[in-house]
Amino acid sequence: MKKNILLIEDEEKVAKFIVLELQYEGFTVTAVNDGREGLELALQSNWDLILLDLMLPGLNGLEVCRRIRTTKDTPIIMLTARDSVMDRVSGLDSGADDYIPKPFATEELLARIRVIFRRAERNMQHPPTLSFRDLEVDTMARIVKRRDEEIELTKKEYDLLIIFLQNTGLVLTREMLLEKVWGYNVEIETNVVDVYVSYLRNKLHSSNGEQYIETIRGIGYVIRK
């Protein structure tokens, strides 16, 4: 079955190059060059993947990504000529699944797309409900609850939690978490994992002081029953 990809890119030559390469690989691609038009298409239809430029007319890529994430979990790879650490973190924080700086090789883009699709297939194989102590996660609806109280998580916080729940009792290194959550050998420092784990801990923290994620000094993290 062909995968449907939405490309939101305002550089005509770049967009044409990406469309031709993806079509050659067997993907169906729809391309638009405006942020607002891209957002409308992203919300109106079901896509297997969205390739989203950061600098767009009408509405910038970060805002497009944030608005998509309010209603949809469609995988998003952000494309941009801006490659500072803060730019990458901002893109991931807005809900992007991956971030690739321009210029990039076709092989790298295709490899990252394959990683996104493999991860989606693995997620479909896991049970629809995950439980740990008083936490319960409906993976179909992406809802996290503690004793019937819903906990609001960002996409990366949610992805981290799922990895922990799928690997209870196993110590996960920072490198493993980077690979599992971000999906490839990212250039972001591993201390980004510490930041996101801290965010997740703060949101999971219960009134009775119970902690769910244990730090293994010098190695990584684990949750144990």
C-alpha positions in Angstrom: 0.0 0.0 0.0 1.4 3.4 -1.0 2.2 5.9 1.7 0.7 9.3 1.4 3.1 12.2 2.2 2.3 15.9 2.6 5.2 18.2 1.8 5.0 21.8 3.0 8.0 23.6 1.5 8.2 27.1 -0.1 11.5 26.7 -1.9 10.3 25.6 -5.4 13.6 23.8 -6.4 13.8 21.9 -3.1 10.1 20.9 -3.2 10.4 19.6 -6.8 13.5 17.6 -5.9 11.9 16.0 -2.9 8.7 15.2 -4.8 10.5 13.5 -7.6 12.7 11.5 -5.3 9.8 10.3 -3.2 7.6 9.5 -6.1 10.5 7.4 -7.6 10.5 5.5 -4.3 6.8 4.7 -4.7 5.3 7.3 -2.3 2.3 9.5 -3.2 3.2 13.1 -2.5 1.1 16.3 -2.3 3.2 19.5 -2.1 2.1 23.0 -1.0 4.2 26.1 -0.5 2.3 28.1 2.2 2.0 27.4 5.9 -1.7 28.1 6.2 -2.6 26.0 3.2 -0.4 23.2 4.5 -2.1 23.3 7.9 -5.5 23.2 6.3 -4.5 20.1 4.2 -2.8 18.5 7.2 -6.0 18.7 9.3 -8.5 17.9 6.5 -6.9 14.6 5.4 -5.1 11.6 6.8 -1.5 11.5 6.0 1.1 8.8 6.7 3.8 11.5 7.1 4.3 15.3 6.9 7.5 16.9 5.7 7.4 20.4 7.1 9.7 23.3 6.3 10.5 25.7 9.2 10.5 29.0 7.4 7.2 29.3 5.5 5.0 32.2 4.3 1.6 32.6 5.9 2.4 30.6 9.1 5.8 29.3 10.2 6.6 25.6 10.5 6.7 25.6 14.3 3.2 27.1 14.6 1.9 24.7 11.9 3.4 21.8 13.9 1.9 22.9 17.2 -1.6 23.3 15.6 -1.4 19.9 14.0 -0.4 18.3 17.3 -3.6 19.7 19.0 -5.7 17.2 17.1 -3.4 14.8 15.2 -0.4 12.5 15.8 0.6 12.3 12.2 4.4 11.8 12.1 6.2 15.0 11.2 9.8 15.5 9.9 10.9 19.1 10.0 13.1 20.4 7.2 15.1 23.6 7.8 18.3 25.5 6.9 18.5 26.6 10.5 20.6 24.0 12.4 21.5 25.4 15.9 20.8 23.2 18.9 18.0 25.5 20.0 16.4 25.4 16.6 16.4 21.6 16.7 15.0 21.5 20.3 12.3 24.0 19.4 11.3 21.9 16.4 11.1 18.7 18.6 9.4 20.6 21.4 6.7 21.8 19.0 5.8 18.1 18.3 8.1 17.1 15.4 9.2 13.5 15.3 12.5 14.2 13.6 14.5 17.2 12.3 16.8 17.2 9.3 18.9 20.3 8.3 19.3 21.5 4.7 21.1 20.6 2.6 20.6 16.9 3.0 21.3 13.8 1.0 18.3 11.9 -0.5 19.5 8.7 1.2 19.4 10.3 4.6 15.9 11.6 4.1 14.7 8.2 2.9 16.4 6.5 5.8 14.7 8.7 8.3 11.3 8.2 6.6 11.8 4.4 6.9 12.6 4.8 10.6 9.3 6.7 11.1 7.3 4.1 9.4 9.0 1.2 11.2 8.3 2.9 14.5 4.6 3.3 13.6 4.4 -0.4 12.7 6.0 -1.4 16.0 3.6 0.7 17.9 0.6 -0.9 16.2 1.8 -4.3 17.5 1.7 -3.3 21.2 -1.4 -3.8 23.3 -3.9 -0.9 23.2 -3.7 -0.3 27.0 -0.5 -0.1 29.1 -0.7 -0.1 32.9 1.9 0.6 35.6 1.0 1.0 39.3 -1.8 3.6 39.2 -1.0 4.8 35.7 -3.0 3.7 32.7 -2.3 4.6 29.1 -4.8 4.2 26.2 -2.4 4.0 23.3 -5.1 4.2 20.7 -6.4 7.5 22.1 -3.0 8.5 23.5 -4.6 9.3 26.9 -2.6 9.0 30.1 -4.5 8.7 33.4 -3.6 8.3 37.1 -6.6 7.1 39.1 -9.0 8.5 36.4 -7.2 11.9 36.3 -5.9 12.7 32.9 -2.3 13.8 32.6 -1.4 16.2 29.8 1.9 15.2 28.0 3.7 16.6 25.0 4.4 14.1 22.2 8.0 13.5 23.3 7.0 13.1 27.0 4.3 10.6 25.9 6.8 8.7 23.7 9.3 8.5 26.5 6.6 7.2 28.9 5.6 4.5 26.3 9.2 3.3 26.0 9.5 3.1 29.8 6.2 1.1 30.1 7.2 -1.2 27.3 10.5 -1.9 29.0 9.6 -2.1 32.8 12.5 -3.4 34.8 15.1 -2.7 32.1 17.7 0.0 32.5 17.6 2.2 29.5 20.7 4.3 28.7 20.4 7.9 27.5 21.7 6.7 24.1 19.0 4.0 23.9 16.3 6.5 24.7 17.6 9.0 22.1 17.4 6.2 19.5 14.0 4.8 20.5 12.3 8.2 21.0 14.0 10.3 18.3 14.5 7.3 16.0 18.1 7.8 14.8 21.6 8.8 15.8 20.8 12.4 16.6 23.3 15.2 16.9 21.6 16.5 20.0 23.5 15.9 23.2 22.2 13.1 25.5 21.5 15.7 28.2 18.3 16.5 26.2 17.1 13.1 27.5 17.6 14.3 31.1 15.6 17.4 30.4 12.7 15.5 28.9 12.8 12.9 31.7 12.6 15.7 34.2 9.6 17.2 32.4 7.9 13.7 32.5 8.7 13.2 36.1 7.2 16.5 37.1 3.9 15.7 35.3 3.7 12.2 36.7 4.6 13.3 40.3 1.7 12.3 42.6 0.5 14.2 45.7 1.8 11.4 47.9 5.3 11.9 46.6 5.5 8.6 44.6 8.2 8.5 42.0 7.9 6.3 38.9 11.2 6.8 37.1 14.5 5.8 38.9 17.8 7.3 37.9 20.7 4.9 37.5 23.7 7.1 38.0 26.0 7.3 35.1 23.9 5.0 33.0 20.3 6.1 32.5 16.8 5.4 33.8 14.4 2.6 34.7 10.9 2.0 36.1 10.5 -1.0 38.3 7.3 -2.6 39.6 
